[in-house]
Amino acid sequence: MRHLISISDLTDEDLHAIVARAALFGAGGLDGRPLEGAIAGIYFRRTSTRTRTAFSAGALRLGAQIITFGPDDLQLNTGESTEDTGRVLSGMLDLLVARTADATAELRAWSSAGPMSVVNAMSAEEHPTQALADLATLVRHFGRIEGLRLLYVGEGNNTAAALALALTRYPGVVLELRTPPGYGLEPAILATAAAQASSSGAAFTERHDMEGVPEELDVIYTTRWQTTGTSKPTPDWREVFAPFQVTSALWNSSPKAVFMHDLPAHRGEEVTAEVLDGPASVAFAQAENKLYSAMAALEWCWAGR
């Protein structure tokens, strides 16, 4: 069985293949219905617009049938164990796409329950399918990932974690994270990304200020300050985050850079409206690419059966 629970679960070959397939789907390259006969469960315990729609529509486009579950639909709410739930679902479903915003360990428990592929549509630690959409966006816009220079500004959340784990595997990539003090990447993610960069020939750093931002960037990326399903540990967090807003002034030294955002966005908080809605923004193309990356992830999982 193939599961997509963390970017780290993928070999370099698998990662490159999924991203390339997503870019091909985005260019109209769907041929046939490769998931014909499959039944996919779509289980979202947290709100979602893009990811839930992408996986639902993607599974249908590939020929699968879907069963959807909301946050109150499974007996997990009445005390059934994660393991028992996984055993039951794996006997009825071929694939399970799940957003929990809780520990990834729950998804791993389901993945070991039986013959059912599990896709992580966002857990507390990582958002791997967002990274796949991000990489597909880079390929479709630039024609490559290798050698790109990217600046990520904002919290070291699950989106940042997945992005760091993915991009540091590409030679020549320069990725710099500017995260507010106390809101950086988890140490384990930071160490893994740094080790991957050293091995692949990428460059990776994290700082906690906005001084001396790199010049001649290809991409500036941010995410919503208030991440789905989380809360900030300090009451004055907005003051801490304020210097990390993405504004037009940030483009002074990188006028050719594009702007990326995983959406939803709060104009006036993490990004100004003139940036998000301006000509440099590819955020809404990035959102559309979630469909194509979802299709590629589902196809990859199904092909491993």
Buried (B, 14 or more C-beta within 10 A) or exposed (E): BBBBBBBBBBEEEBBBBBBBBBBBBBEEEBEEEBBEEBBBBBBBBBEBEBBBBBBBBBBBBBBBEBBBBEBEEBEBEEEEEBEEBBBBBBEEBBBBBBBBBBEBEBBBBBBEBBEBBBBBBBBBBBBBBBBBBBBBBBBBBBEEBEEBBBBBBBBBBBBBBBBBBBBBBBEBBBBBBBBBEEBBBBEEBBEBBBEBBEEBEBBBEBBBEEEEBBEEBBBBBBBBBBBBBEEBEEEEBEEBBEEBBBEEEBBEEBEEBBBBBBBEBEEEBBBBEEBBBEEBBBBEBBBBBBBBBBBBBBBBBBEEE
